[in-house]
Amino acid sequence: MNDHTRIRVFSVDDHPLLNEGIAAIINNQSDMLLVAQATSGKEAIQQFREHRPDVTLMDLRLPDMSGIDTMIAIRAEFPEARIIMLTTFEGDVEIQRALEAGARGYMLKSMSPKDLVAVIRQVHAGKKRIPSEIAARLADHLGEEDLTPREMDVLRHVAEGNRNRDIAEKLFISEETVKVHIKHIMEKLGASDRTQAVAIALRRGIIQLGGAQSA
């Protein structure tokens, strides 16, 4: 099979070991060719322009910007870009955001090499691919009420260890209002206390600690 008929794959991940692993898997396939690798969002956008790959594997967490924001930037220029989000992270809110932003697939790094190449082939053929366990997780939360932007602000402050009085001062609202927001947050997330609310929000990807950490 010559290079023109192979699926041209682009890998974006800031872990050297994972990059090497993906390169080995792709280069072992007679119908695939790894055309480039990038370790940051900014580099990914530049490399995409240069190589115009058929399928891109995008890490959800990159050192400079999130994989979702990187994908949005690429798709703004190249609407036909076929991008698969690849992550260790299973938060349903981030999965939802990635799919709404145009991801063609969402795969966990724990999957087998055989599954990975199968997904690349399916996405290249124009299909979308989400593993059944991730689809089930999305379905679990369908129809639930989202947190409001103000509730998200309050929750982030709670996650950082701030007390109600501190949160009230920082957001220029009364302590009573903070308590009402926390009550609504707990109800929406099905949490019994504020600590559990933070744990659920982190697990589901509603909030992140420390910005665009790598995962």
Secondary structure by P-SEA (a helix, b strand, c coil): ccccccbbbbbbcccaaaaaaaaaaaaaccccccccccccaaaaaaaaaaccccbbbbbcccccccaaaaaaaaaaccccbbbbbbcccccaaaaaaaaaacccccccccccaaaaaaaaaaaaabbbbbcaaaaaaaaaccccccccaaaaaaaaaaaacccaaaaaaaacccaaaaaaaaaaaaaaaccccaaaaaaaaaaaccccccccccc
